[in-house]
């Protein structure tokens, strides 16, 4: 079984930046597409970004394109989300998620596709 642990959340002013990390531990021998989702109070969980196992393919929701960058270091079993130019509407709990994939280039953007989830890390952007 694989466990996911997010870190790097916090409080930041609008226009600032944060970098989230998600470390995978346990039986990490399989190939995983990794994704980031977020959930704001009173709202449904939404997709933010995803990256293929190879790292060659990425996908972003429109609202974060040009501001957020997802990356991964498979040697460290870690995926990152660099968040720049943060806005108050980015405030949410951010979750890391993983999906096993036989294709190293596959990337997914729906919560239903992902089978492993972290506990989440709070990101708060003040205006």
N, CA, C and O atoms as a printed pandas DataFrame, in Angstrom:
     atom_number atom_name residue_name chain_id  residue_number  x_coord  y_coord  z_coord
0              1         N          UNK        A               1    0.842   -1.191    0.000
1              2        CA          UNK        A               1    0.000    0.000    0.000
2              3         C          UNK        A               1    0.880    1.245    0.000
3              4         O          UNK        A               1    1.932    1.278    0.638
4              5         N          UNK        A               2    0.439    2.251   -0.715
5              6        CA          UNK        A               2    1.160    3.506   -0.813
6              7         C          UNK        A               2    0.454    4.555    0.026
7              8         O          UNK        A               2   -0.772    4.659    0.007
8              9         N          UNK        A               3    1.230    5.325    0.755
9             10        CA          UNK        A               3    0.689    6.444    1.511
10            11         C          UNK        A               3    1.213    7.737    0.906
11            12         O          UNK        A               3    2.355    7.818    0.456
12            13         N          UNK        A               4    0.347    8.748    0.908
13            14        CA          UNK        A               4    0.704   10.052    0.382
14            15         C          UNK        A               4    0.655   11.079    1.502
15            16         O          UNK        A               4   -0.299   11.112    2.279
16            17         N          UNK        A               5    1.674   11.910    1.584
17            18        CA          UNK        A               5    1.731   12.923    2.629
18            19         C          UNK        A               5    2.061   14.264    2.003
19            20         O          UNK        A               5    3.128   14.456    1.421
20            21         N          UNK        A               6    1.114   15.193    2.139
21            22        CA          UNK        A               6    1.324   16.545    1.606
22            23         C          UNK        A               6    1.984   17.440    2.646
23            24         O          UNK        A               6    1.843   17.230    3.850
24            25         N          UNK        A               7    2.699   18.431    2.161
25            26        CA          UNK        A               7    3.291   19.449    3.026
26            27         C          UNK        A               7    3.468   20.723    2.220
27            28         O          UNK        A               7    3.371   20.723    0.992
28            29         N          UNK        A               8    3.731   21.814    2.939
29            30        CA          UNK        A               8    4.027   23.072    2.270
30            31         C          UNK        A               8    2.911   24.086    2.268
31            32         O          UNK        A               8    3.097   25.207    1.795
32            33         N          UNK        A               9    1.750   23.718    2.788
33            34        CA          UNK        A               9    0.663   24.678    2.839
34            35         C          UNK        A               9    0.932   25.766    3.859
35            36         O          UNK        A               9    1.888   25.687    4.631
36            37         N          UNK        A              10    0.083   26.782    3.856
37            38        CA          UNK        A              10    0.249   27.861    4.815
38            39         C          UNK        A              10   -0.557   29.066    4.435
39            40         O          UNK        A              10   -1.438   29.008    3.577
40            41         N          UNK        A              11   -0.242   30.171    5.094
41            42        CA          UNK        A              11   -0.920   31.449    4.863
42            43         C          UNK        A              11    0.014   32.358    4.079
43            44         O          UNK        A              11    1.179   32.529    4.437
44            45         N          UNK        A              12   -0.507   32.936    3.010
45            46        CA          UNK        A              12    0.301   33.813    2.163
46            47         C          UNK        A              12   -0.576   34.948    1.660
47            48         O          UNK        A              12   -1.787   34.784    1.514
48            49         N          UNK        A              13    0.024   36.079    1.397
49            50        CA          UNK        A              13   -0.721   37.212    0.850
50            51         C          UNK        A              13   -0.946   37.029   -0.642
51            52         O          UNK        A              13   -0.193   36.326   -1.316
52            53         N          UNK        A              14   -1.969   37.657   -1.135
53            54        CA          UNK        A              14   -2.246   37.625   -2.568
54            55         C          UNK        A              14   -1.025   38.109   -3.343
55            56         O          UNK        A              14   -0.380   39.089   -2.972
56            57         N          UNK        A              15   -0.727   37.402   -4.422
57            58        CA          UNK        A              15    0.462   37.700   -5.210
58            59         C          UNK        A              15    1.669   36.911   -4.788
59            60         O          UNK        A              15    2.679   36.898   -5.492
60            61         N          UNK        A              16    1.587   36.252   -3.655
61            62        CA          UNK        A              16    2.692   35.470   -3.144
62            63         C          UNK        A              16    2.759   34.086   -3.754
63            64         O          UNK        A              16    2.065   33.783   -4.724
64            65         N          UNK        A              17    3.615   33.237   -3.165
65            66        CA          UNK        A              17    3.810   31.906   -3.715
66            67         C          UNK        A              17    3.987   30.891   -2.599
67            68         O          UNK        A              17    4.356   31.220   -1.472
68            69         N          UNK        A              18    3.712   29.659   -2.953
69            70        CA          UNK        A              18    3.940   28.505   -2.090
70            71         C          UNK        A              18    4.340   27.329   -2.968
71            72         O          UNK        A              18    4.003   27.285   -4.152
72            73         N          UNK        A              19    5.048   26.390   -2.393
73            74        CA          UNK        A              19    5.334   25.144   -3.082
74            75         C          UNK        A              19    4.861   23.985   -2.220
75            76         O          UNK        A              19    5.336   23.781   -1.103
76            77         N          UNK        A              20    3.927   23.244   -2.758
77            78        CA          UNK        A              20    3.434   22.055   -2.079
78            79         C          UNK        A              20    4.251   20.848   -2.500
79            80         O          UNK        A              20    4.713   20.748   -3.637
80            81         N          UNK        A              21    4.415   19.941   -1.563
81            82        CA          UNK        A              21    5.094   18.678   -1.847
82            83         C          UNK        A              21    4.183   17.532   -1.451
83            84         O          UNK        A              21    3.375   17.652   -0.530
84            85         N          UNK        A              22    4.324   16.429   -2.151
85            86        CA          UNK        A              22    3.587   15.214   -1.822
86            87         C          UNK        A              22    4.565   14.058   -1.913
87            88         O          UNK        A              22    5.050   13.713   -2.991
88            89         N          UNK        A              23    4.844   13.469   -0.764
89            90        CA          UNK        A              23    5.789   12.360   -0.709
90            91         C          UNK        A              23    5.030   11.045   -0.610
91            92         O          UNK        A              23    4.130   10.890    0.216
92            93         N          UNK        A              24    5.403   10.110   -1.459
93            94        CA          UNK        A              24    4.799    8.776   -1.444
94            95         C          UNK        A              24    5.706    7.817   -0.701
95            96         O          UNK        A              24    6.922    7.815   -0.895
96            97         N          UNK        A              25    5.112    7.013    0.143
97            98        CA          UNK        A              25    5.874    6.014    0.880
98            99         C          UNK        A              25    5.147    4.680    0.800
99           100         O          UNK        A              25    3.974    4.615    0.431
100          101         N          UNK        A              26    5.858    3.630    1.148
101          102        CA          UNK        A              26    5.275    2.299    1.072
102          103         C          UNK        A              26    5.673    1.618   -0.221
103          104         O          UNK        A              26    6.794    1.786   -0.701
104          105         N          UNK        A              27    4.763    0.859   -0.779
105          106        CA          UNK        A              27    5.041    0.075   -1.980
106          107         C          UNK        A              27    4.879    0.960   -3.219
107          108         O          UNK        A              27    3.825    0.986   -3.854
108          109         N          UNK        A              28    5.944    1.675   -3.538
109          110        CA          UNK        A              28    5.899    2.653   -4.628
110          111         C          UNK        A              28    6.460    2.099   -5.920
111          112         O          UNK        A              28    6.870    2.874   -6.785
112          113         N          UNK        A              29    6.494    0.794   -6.083
113          114        CA          UNK        A              29    7.087    0.208   -7.271
114          115         C          UNK        A              29    6.290    0.400   -8.538
115          116         O          UNK        A              29    6.845    0.307   -9.632
116          117         N          UNK        A              30    4.995    0.667   -8.419
117          118        CA          UNK        A              30    4.168    0.827   -9.609
118          119         C          UNK        A              30    4.346    2.215  -10.203
119          120         O          UNK        A              30    4.844    3.138   -9.558
120          121         N          UNK        A              31    3.915    2.329  -11.474
121          122        CA          UNK        A              31    3.904    3.637  -12.108
122          123         C          UNK        A              31    2.633    4.381  -11.703
123          124         O          UNK        A              31    1.539    3.817  -11.730
124          125         N          UNK        A              32    2.783    5.627  -11.335
125          126        CA          UNK        A              32    1.639    6.420  -10.898
126          127         C          UNK        A              32    1.548    7.730  -11.654
127          128         O          UNK        A              32    2.530    8.459  -11.794
128          129         N          UNK        A              33    0.351    8.015  -12.136
129          130        CA          UNK        A              33    0.023    9.384  -12.517
130          131         C          UNK        A              33   -0.303   10.108  -11.207
131          132         O          UNK        A              33   -1.024    9.568  -10.369
132          133         N          UNK        A              34    0.209   11.296  -11.026
133          134        CA          UNK        A              34   -0.031   12.056   -9.804
134          135         C          UNK        A              34   -0.837   13.309  -10.103
135          136         O          UNK        A              34   -0.666   13.953  -11.138
136          137         N          UNK        A              35   -1.717   13.634   -9.172
137          138        CA          UNK        A              35   -2.547   14.820   -9.374
138          139         C          UNK        A              35   -2.694   15.629   -8.103
139          140         O          UNK        A              35   -2.469   15.143   -6.995
140          141         N          UNK        A              36   -3.078   16.879   -8.299
141          142        CA          UNK        A              36   -3.423   17.770   -7.196
142          143         C          UNK        A              36   -4.870   18.207   -7.384
143          144         O          UNK        A              36   -5.290   18.572   -8.482
144          145         N          UNK        A              37   -5.605   18.163   -6.311
145          146        CA          UNK        A              37   -6.987   18.631   -6.274
146          147         C          UNK        A              37   -7.102   19.606   -5.110
147          148         O          UNK        A              37   -6.224   19.673   -4.249
148          149         N          UNK        A              38   -8.189   20.353   -5.098
149          150        CA          UNK        A              38   -8.431   21.267   -3.984
150          151         C          UNK        A              38   -9.916   21.334   -3.682
151          152         O          UNK        A              38  -10.769   21.092   -4.536
152          153         N          UNK        A              39  -10.185   21.671   -2.437
153          154        CA          UNK        A              39  -11.578   21.805   -2.005
154          155         C          UNK        A              39  -11.705   23.002   -1.082
155          156         O          UNK        A              39  -11.113   23.042   -0.003
156          157         N          UNK        A              40  -12.475   23.962   -1.520
157          158        CA          UNK        A              40  -12.750   25.157   -0.721
158          159         C          UNK        A              40  -13.993   24.904    0.121
159          160         O          UNK        A              40  -14.799   24.038   -0.217
160          161         N          UNK        A              41  -14.158   25.642    1.207
161          162        CA          UNK        A              41  -15.331   25.451    2.062
162          163         C          UNK        A              41  -16.624   25.596    1.282
163          164         O          UNK        A              41  -16.815   26.566    0.548
164          165         N          UNK        A              42  -17.509   24.624    1.445
165          166        CA          UNK        A              42  -18.805   24.686    0.793
166          167         C          UNK        A              42  -18.792   24.350   -0.682
167          168         O          UNK        A              42  -19.820   24.452   -1.351
168          169         N          UNK        A              43  -17.641   23.952   -1.196
169          170        CA          UNK        A              43  -17.537   23.634   -2.623
170          171         C          UNK        A              43  -17.076   22.188   -2.815
171          172         O          UNK        A              43  -16.539   21.559   -1.904
172          173         N          UNK        A              44  -17.301   21.693   -4.006
173          174        CA          UNK        A              44  -16.854   20.354   -4.328
174          175         C          UNK        A              44  -15.356   20.330   -4.600
175          176         O          UNK        A              44  -14.748   21.346   -4.940
176          177         N          UNK        A              45  -14.787   19.156   -4.443
177          178        CA          UNK        A              45  -13.374   18.999   -4.752
178          179         C          UNK        A              45  -13.165   19.194   -6.251
179          180         O          UNK        A              45  -13.919   18.661   -7.064
180          181         N          UNK        A              46  -12.139   19.959   -6.608
181          182        CA          UNK        A              46  -11.899   20.224   -8.023
182          183         C          UNK        A              46  -10.472   19.881   -8.409
183          184         O          UNK        A              46   -9.548   19.944   -7.598
184          185         N          UNK        A              47  -10.325   19.521   -9.656
185          186        CA          UNK        A              47   -9.020   19.200  -10.211
186          187         C          UNK        A              47   -8.177   20.456  -10.359
187          188         O          UNK        A              47   -8.681   21.518  -10.723
188          189         N          UNK        A              48   -6.881   20.323  -10.070
189          190        CA          UNK        A              48   -5.963   21.445  -10.232
190          191         C          UNK        A              48   -4.927   21.141  -11.306
191          192         O          UNK        A              48   -4.778   21.894  -12.269
192          193         N          UNK        A              49   -4.214   20.035  -11.134
193          194        CA          UNK        A              49   -3.138   19.706  -12.070
194          195         C          UNK        A              49   -2.804   18.229  -11.946
195          196         O          UNK        A              49   -3.081   17.600  -10.925
196          197         N          UNK        A              50   -2.207   17.683  -12.999
197          198        CA          UNK        A              50   -1.774   16.288  -12.973
198          199         C          UNK        A              50   -0.538   16.128  -13.843
199          200         O          UNK        A              50   -0.281   16.921  -14.749
200          201         N          UNK        A              51    0.219   15.081  -13.544
201          202        CA          UNK        A              51    1.452   14.818  -14.284
202          203         C          UNK        A              51    1.583   13.322  -14.495
203          204         O          UNK        A              51    1.289   12.530  -13.600
204          205         N          UNK        A              52    2.022   12.944  -15.675
205          206        CA          UNK        A              52    2.203   11.540  -15.991
206          207         C          UNK        A              52    3.400   10.959  -15.243
207          208         O          UNK        A              52    4.224   11.689  -14.692
208          209         N          UNK        A              53    3.474    9.639  -15.239
209          210        CA          UNK        A              53    4.589    8.984  -14.562
210          211         C          UNK        A              53    5.930    9.447  -15.140
211          212         O          UNK        A              53    6.878    9.694  -14.395
212          213         N          UNK        A              54    6.003    9.559  -16.439
213          214        CA          UNK        A              54    7.247    9.974  -17.083
214          215         C          UNK        A              54    7.585   11.438  -16.831
215          216         O          UNK        A              54    8.730   11.862  -16.982
216          217         N          UNK        A              55    6.559   12.205  -16.441
217          218        CA          UNK        A              55    6.762   13.641  -16.269
218          219         C          UNK        A              55    6.638   14.416  -17.561
219          220         O          UNK        A              55    6.702   15.646  -17.558
220          221         N          UNK        A              56    6.461   13.709  -18.671
221          222        CA          UNK        A              56    6.419   14.362  -19.956
222          223         C          UNK        A              56    5.097   15.012  -20.292
223          224         O          UNK        A              56    5.033   15.884  -21.159
224          225         N          UNK        A              57    4.050   14.601  -19.623
225          226        CA          UNK        A              57    2.719   15.169  -19.873
226          227         C          UNK        A              57    2.154   15.773  -18.608
227          228         O          UNK        A              57    2.201   15.169  -17.536
228          229         N          UNK        A              58    1.623   16.962  -18.744
229          230        CA          UNK        A              58    0.971   17.642  -17.636
230          231         C          UNK        A              58   -0.363   18.201  -18.101
231          232         O          UNK        A              58   -0.599   18.391  -19.294
232          233         N          UNK        A              59   -1.223   18.458  -17.132
233          234        CA          UNK        A              59   -2.557   18.984  -17.446
234          235         C          UNK        A              59   -2.969   19.894  -16.303
235          236         O          UNK        A              59   -2.776   19.564  -15.133
236          237         N          UNK        A              60   -3.544   21.054  -16.651
237          238        CA          UNK        A              60   -3.945   22.031  -15.646
238          239         C          UNK        A              60   -5.384   22.470  -15.873
239          240         O          UNK        A              60   -5.869   22.504  -17.004
240          241         N          UNK        A              61   -6.045   22.800  -14.797
241          242        CA          UNK        A              61   -7.322   23.455  -14.943
242          243         C          UNK        A              61   -7.063   24.885  -15.408
243          244         O          UNK        A              61   -6.012   25.457  -15.122
244          245         N          UNK        A              62   -8.021   25.454  -16.121
245          246        CA          UNK        A              62   -7.793   26.758  -16.756
246          247         C          UNK        A              62   -7.434   27.854  -15.752
247          248         O          UNK        A              62   -6.628   28.733  -16.055
248          249         N          UNK        A              63   -8.022   27.804  -14.576
249          250        CA          UNK        A              63   -7.848   28.900  -13.621
250          251         C          UNK        A              63   -6.426   28.995  -13.057
251          252         O          UNK        A              63   -6.072   30.015  -12.465
252          253         N          UNK        A              64   -5.612   27.959  -13.229
253          254        CA          UNK        A              64   -4.256   28.000  -12.680
254          255         C          UNK        A              64   -3.183   28.003  -13.768
255          256         O          UNK        A              64   -1.994   28.108  -13.464
256          257         N          UNK        A              65   -3.583   27.892  -15.001
257          258        CA          UNK        A              65   -2.604   27.873  -16.094
258          259         C          UNK        A              65   -1.782   29.156  -16.091
259          260         O          UNK        A              65   -2.318   30.258  -15.977
260          261         N          UNK        A              66   -0.476   28.988  -16.218
261          262        CA          UNK        A              66    0.424   30.132  -16.208
262          263         C          UNK        A              66    0.844   30.576  -14.819
263          264         O          UNK        A              66    1.756   31.389  -14.673
264          265         N          UNK        A              67    0.179   30.044  -13.790
265          266        CA          UNK        A              67    0.524   30.404  -12.412
266          267         C          UNK        A              67    1.069   29.211  -11.629
267          268         O          UNK        A              67    1.974   29.371  -10.811
268          269         N          UNK        A              68    0.533   28.033  -11.869
269          270        CA          UNK        A              68    0.937   26.831  -11.143
270          271         C          UNK        A              68    1.753   25.930  -12.058
271          272         O          UNK        A              68    1.533   25.883  -13.269
272          273         N          UNK        A              69    2.702   25.216  -11.456
273          274        CA          UNK        A              69    3.504   24.248  -12.204
274          275         C          UNK        A              69    3.613   22.964  -11.393
275          276         O          UNK        A              69    4.029   22.982  -10.234
276          277         N          UNK        A              70    3.239   21.863  -12.009
277          278        CA          UNK        A              70    3.374   20.565  -11.367
278          279         C          UNK        A              70    4.643   19.897  -11.893
279          280         O          UNK        A              70    4.966   19.995  -13.077
280          281         N          UNK        A              71    5.345   19.228  -11.007
281          282        CA          UNK        A              71    6.563   18.520  -11.396
282          283         C          UNK        A              71    6.733   17.325  -10.470
283          284         O          UNK        A              71    6.028   17.196   -9.469
284          285         N          UNK        A              72    7.671   16.457  -10.811
285          286        CA          UNK        A              72    7.890   15.278   -9.975
286          287         C          UNK        A              72    9.354   14.862  -10.019
287          288         O          UNK        A              72   10.074   15.125  -10.983
288          289         N          UNK        A              73    9.762   14.212   -8.954
289          290        CA          UNK        A              73   11.096   13.622   -8.874
290          291         C          UNK        A              73   10.882   12.169   -8.465
291          292         O          UNK        A              73   10.697   11.868   -7.285
292          293         N          UNK        A              74   10.908   11.283   -9.435
293          294        CA          UNK        A              74   10.618    9.878   -9.148
294          295         C          UNK        A              74   11.689    9.231   -8.277
295          296         O          UNK        A              74   11.418    8.247   -7.589
296          297         N          UNK        A              75   12.880    9.764   -8.301
297          298        CA          UNK        A              75   13.935    9.211   -7.440
298          299         C          UNK        A              75   13.642    9.476   -5.969
299          300         O          UNK        A              75   14.152    8.785   -5.087
300          301         N          UNK        A              76   12.813   10.488   -5.718
301          302        CA          UNK        A              76   12.428   10.835   -4.344
302          303         C          UNK        A              76   10.971   10.494   -4.056
303          304         O          UNK        A              76   10.466   10.766   -2.967
304          305         N          UNK        A              77   10.298    9.894   -5.040
305          306        CA          UNK        A              77    8.869    9.559   -4.887
306          307         C          UNK        A              77    8.070   10.776   -4.437
307          308         O          UNK        A              77    7.217   10.678   -3.555
308          309         N          UNK        A              78    8.349   11.911   -5.044
309          310        CA          UNK        A              78    7.735   13.164   -4.619
310          311         C          UNK        A              78    7.218   13.935   -5.827
311          312         O          UNK        A              78    7.857   13.988   -6.877
312          313         N          UNK        A              79    6.054   14.525   -5.648
313          314        CA          UNK        A              79    5.487   15.418   -6.653
314          315         C          UNK        A              79    5.321   16.786   -6.016
315          316         O          UNK        A              79    5.057   16.900   -4.820
316          317         N          UNK        A              80    5.479   17.819   -6.828
317          318        CA          UNK        A              80    5.443   19.192   -6.340
318          319         C          UNK        A              80    4.379   19.988   -7.072
319          320         O          UNK        A              80    4.006   19.674   -8.202
320          321         N          UNK        A              81    3.901   21.021   -6.402
321          322        CA          UNK        A              81    3.019   21.996   -7.045
322          323         C          UNK        A              81    3.536   23.380   -6.664
323          324         O          UNK        A              81    3.349   23.844   -5.539
324          325         N          UNK        A              82    4.182   24.019   -7.614
325          326        CA          UNK        A              82    4.655   25.389   -7.413
326          327         C          UNK        A              82    3.505   26.320   -7.748
327          328         O          UNK        A              82    2.979   26.297   -8.861
328          329         N          UNK        A              83    3.118   27.135   -6.786
329          330        CA          UNK        A              83    1.976   28.021   -6.956
330          331         C          UNK        A              83    2.459   29.461   -6.847
331          332         O          UNK        A              83    2.890   29.903   -5.782
332          333         N          UNK        A              84    2.385   30.183   -7.950
333          334        CA          UNK        A              84    2.802   31.587   -7.995
334          335         C          UNK        A              84    1.588   32.487   -8.213
335          336         O          UNK        A              84    0.514   32.025   -8.599
336          337         N          UNK        A              85    1.776   33.749   -7.964
337          338        CA          UNK        A              85    0.705   34.742   -8.168
338          339         C          UNK        A              85   -0.598   34.273   -7.541
339          340         O          UNK        A              85   -1.649   34.285   -8.182
340          341         N          UNK        A              86   -0.521   33.872   -6.318
341          342        CA          UNK        A              86   -1.691   33.314   -5.645
342          343         C          UNK        A              86   -2.782   34.356   -5.467
343          344         O          UNK        A              86   -2.517   35.543   -5.277
344          345         N          UNK        A              87   -4.007   33.876   -5.535
345          346        CA          UNK        A              87   -5.187   34.721   -5.398
346          347         C          UNK        A              87   -6.029   34.210   -4.230
347          348         O          UNK        A              87   -5.933   33.041   -3.855
348          349         N          UNK        A              88   -6.847   35.081   -3.663
349          350        CA          UNK        A              88   -7.714   34.617   -2.562
350          351         C          UNK        A              88   -8.580   33.427   -2.961
351          352         O          UNK        A              88   -8.881   32.574   -2.126
352          353         N          UNK        A              89   -8.980   33.363   -4.217
353          354        CA          UNK        A              89   -9.817   32.246   -4.663
354          355         C          UNK        A              89   -9.060   30.927   -4.764
355          356         O          UNK        A              89   -9.664   29.888   -5.031
356          357         N          UNK        A              90   -7.757   30.955   -4.554
357          358        CA          UNK        A              90   -6.982   29.717   -4.484
358          359         C          UNK        A              90   -7.037   29.089   -3.088
359          360         O          UNK        A              90   -6.536   27.984   -2.878
360          361         N          UNK        A              91   -7.635   29.786   -2.157
361          362        CA          UNK        A              91   -7.748   29.268   -0.796
362          363         C          UNK        A              91   -8.553   27.978   -0.783
363          364         O          UNK        A              91   -9.679   27.928   -1.278
364          365         N          UNK        A              92   -7.962   26.936   -0.212
365          366        CA          UNK        A              92   -8.603   25.620   -0.189
366          367         C          UNK        A              92   -7.695   24.639    0.540
367          368         O          UNK        A              92   -6.545   24.942    0.856
368          369         N          UNK        A              93   -8.237   23.471    0.793
369          370        CA          UNK        A              93   -7.398   22.345    1.200
370          371         C          UNK        A              93   -6.941   21.653   -0.078
371          372         O          UNK        A              93   -7.754   21.296   -0.931
372          373         N          UNK        A              94   -5.659   21.472   -0.196
373          374        CA          UNK        A              94   -5.079   20.856   -1.390
374          375         C          UNK        A              94   -4.736   19.403   -1.098
375          376         O          UNK        A              94   -4.091   19.082   -0.100
376          377         N          UNK        A              95   -5.185   18.537   -1.998
377          378        CA          UNK        A              95   -4.979   17.104   -1.846
378          379         C          UNK        A              95   -4.102   16.570   -2.972
379          380         O          UNK        A              95   -4.234   16.956   -4.133
380          381         N          UNK        A              96   -3.223   15.687   -2.595
381          382        CA          UNK        A              96   -2.423   14.939   -3.547
382          383         C          UNK        A              96   -3.137   13.610   -3.823
383          384         O          UNK        A              96   -3.748   13.031   -2.925
384          385         N          UNK        A              97   -3.055   13.136   -5.060
385          386        CA          UNK        A              97   -3.713   11.887   -5.422
386          387         C          UNK        A              97   -2.849   11.112   -6.408
387          388         O          UNK        A              97   -2.037   11.684   -7.136
388          389         N          UNK        A              98   -3.043    9.796   -6.414
389          390        CA          UNK        A              98   -2.247    8.935   -7.284
390          391         C          UNK        A              98   -3.122    7.902   -7.971
391          392         O          UNK        A              98   -4.114    7.424   -7.418
392          393         N          UNK        A              99   -2.727    7.573   -9.185
393          394        CA          UNK        A              99   -3.429    6.540   -9.933
394          395         C          UNK        A              99   -2.385    5.677  -10.627
395          396         O          UNK        A              99   -1.507    6.193  -11.319
396          397         N          UNK        A             100   -2.479    4.370  -10.444
397          398        CA          UNK        A             100   -1.563    3.484  -11.137
398          399         C          UNK        A             100   -1.862    3.518  -12.627
399          400         O          UNK        A             100   -3.015    3.631  -13.043
400          401         N          UNK        A             101   -0.827    3.421  -13.406
401          402        CA          UNK        A             101   -0.996    3.438  -14.850
402          403         C          UNK        A             101    0.065    2.580  -15.515
403          404         O          UNK        A             101    1.233    2.590  -15.126
404          405         N          UNK        A             102   -0.370    1.830  -16.535
405          406        CA          UNK        A             102    0.577    1.011  -17.282
406          407         C          UNK        A             102    1.296    1.844  -18.337
407          408         O          UNK        A             102    2.339    1.446  -18.857
408          409         N          UNK        A             103    0.732    2.990  -18.639
409          410        CA          UNK        A             103    1.276    3.864  -19.682
410          411         C          UNK        A             103    1.961    5.041  -19.014
411          412         O          UNK        A             103    1.309    5.827  -18.326
412          413         N          UNK        A             104    3.231    5.171  -19.202
413          414        CA          UNK        A             104    3.983    6.223  -18.539
414          415         C          UNK        A             104    3.643    7.618  -18.968
415          416         O          UNK        A             104    4.072    8.585  -18.338
416          417         N          UNK        A             105    2.874    7.746  -20.040
417          418        CA          UNK        A             105    2.536    9.078  -20.541
418          419         C          UNK        A             105    1.098    9.477  -20.252
419          420         O          UNK        A             105    0.692   10.585  -20.600
420          421         N          UNK        A             106    0.325    8.611  -19.630
421          422        CA          UNK        A             106   -1.082    8.915  -19.361
422          423         C          UNK        A             106   -1.217    9.928  -18.240
423          424         O          UNK        A             106   -0.466    9.912  -17.266
424          425         N          UNK        A             107   -2.196   10.810  -18.402
425          426        CA          UNK        A             107   -2.503   11.792  -17.372
426          427         C          UNK        A             107   -4.017   11.884  -17.258
427          428         O          UNK        A             107   -4.723   11.796  -18.263
428          429         N          UNK        A             108   -4.514   12.060  -16.052
429          430        CA          UNK        A             108   -5.941   12.043  -15.769
430          431         C          UNK        A             108   -6.337   13.333  -15.046
431          432         O          UNK        A             108   -5.515   13.954  -14.372
432          433         N          UNK        A             109   -7.593   13.723  -15.193
433          434        CA          UNK        A             109   -8.030   14.981  -14.597
434          435         C          UNK        A             109   -9.365   14.893  -13.870
435          436         O          UNK        A             109  -10.009   15.915  -13.631
436          437         N          UNK        A             110   -9.786   13.680  -13.515
437          438        CA          UNK        A             110  -11.018   13.552  -12.755
438          439         C          UNK        A             110  -10.735   12.840  -11.438
439          440         O          UNK        A             110   -9.923   11.916  -11.381
440          441         N          UNK        A             111  -11.414   13.281  -10.383
441          442        CA          UNK        A             111  -11.192   12.696   -9.066
442          443         C          UNK        A             111  -11.509   11.201   -9.070
443          444         O          UNK        A             111  -10.858   10.422   -8.375
444          445         N          UNK        A             112  -12.498   10.811   -9.846
445          446        CA          UNK        A             112  -12.916    9.408   -9.860
446          447         C          UNK        A             112  -11.822    8.482  -10.386
447          448         O          UNK        A             112  -11.824    7.288  -10.087
448          449         N          UNK        A             113  -10.902    9.020  -11.156
449          450        CA          UNK        A             113   -9.842    8.198  -11.728
450          451         C          UNK        A             113   -8.769    7.844  -10.715
451          452         O          UNK        A             113   -8.068    6.845  -10.879
452          453         N          UNK        A             114   -8.630    8.642   -9.679
453          454        CA          UNK        A             114   -7.542    8.483   -8.720
454          455         C          UNK        A             114   -7.987    7.620   -7.547
455          456         O          UNK        A             114   -9.085    7.787   -7.016
456          457         N          UNK        A             115   -7.123    6.701   -7.156
457          458        CA          UNK        A             115   -7.495    5.732   -6.126
458          459         C          UNK        A             115   -6.805    5.956   -4.788
459          460         O          UNK        A             115   -7.242    5.424   -3.767
460          461         N          UNK        A             116   -5.735    6.736   -4.784
461          462        CA          UNK        A             116   -5.005    6.998   -3.544
462          463         C          UNK        A             116   -5.030    8.487   -3.264
463          464         O          UNK        A             116   -4.862    9.297   -4.175
464          465         N          UNK        A             117   -5.240    8.852   -2.007
465          466        CA          UNK        A             117   -5.367   10.248   -1.633
466          467         C          UNK        A             117   -4.588   10.536   -0.357
467          468         O          UNK        A             117   -4.502    9.701    0.543
468          469         N          UNK        A             118   -4.022   11.741   -0.304
469          470        CA          UNK        A             118   -3.411   12.201    0.919
470          471         C          UNK        A             118   -4.444   12.846    1.828
471          472         O          UNK        A             118   -5.631   12.895    1.506
472          473         N          UNK        A             119   -3.973   13.340    2.969
473          474        CA          UNK        A             119   -4.873   13.927    3.961
474          475         C          UNK        A             119   -5.170   15.400    3.681
475          476         O          UNK        A             119   -6.137   15.952    4.205
476          477         N          UNK        A             120   -4.356   16.020    2.872
477          478        CA          UNK        A             120   -4.599   17.405    2.508
478          479         C          UNK        A             120   -3.745   18.382    3.294
479          480         O          UNK        A             120   -3.314   18.098    4.412
480          481         N          UNK        A             121   -3.509   19.536    2.692
481          482        CA          UNK        A             121   -2.786   20.624    3.351
482          483         C          UNK        A             121   -3.507   21.925    3.044
483          484         O          UNK        A             121   -3.914   22.168    1.908
484          485         N          UNK        A             122   -3.662   22.756    4.060
485          486        CA          UNK        A             122   -4.432   23.988    3.922
486          487         C          UNK        A             122   -3.586   25.077    3.273
487          488         O          UNK        A             122   -2.441   25.317    3.658
488          489         N          UNK        A             123   -4.177   25.722    2.286
489          490        CA          UNK        A             123   -3.584   26.903    1.665
490          491         C          UNK        A             123   -4.564   28.049    1.835
491          492         O          UNK        A             123   -5.719   27.955    1.419
492          493         N          UNK        A             124   -4.106   29.122    2.441
493          494        CA          UNK        A             124   -4.945   30.292    2.658
494          495         C          UNK        A             124   -4.253   31.505    2.061
495          496         O          UNK        A             124   -3.107   31.810    2.394
496          497         N          UNK        A             125   -4.961   32.191    1.176
497          498        CA          UNK        A             125   -4.426   33.375    0.521
498          499         C          UNK        A             125   -5.236   34.580    0.976
499          500         O          UNK        A             125   -6.440   34.658    0.733
500          501         N          UNK        A             126   -4.579   35.502    1.627
501          502        CA          UNK        A             126   -5.267   36.687    2.143
502          503         C          UNK        A             126   -5.213   37.811    1.118
503          504         O          UNK        A             126   -4.259   37.929    0.349
504          505         N          UNK        A             127   -6.248   38.627    1.125
505          506        CA          UNK        A             127   -6.317   39.741    0.153
506          507         C          UNK        A             127   -5.666   40.999    0.701
507          508         O          UNK        A             127   -5.635   42.025    0.021
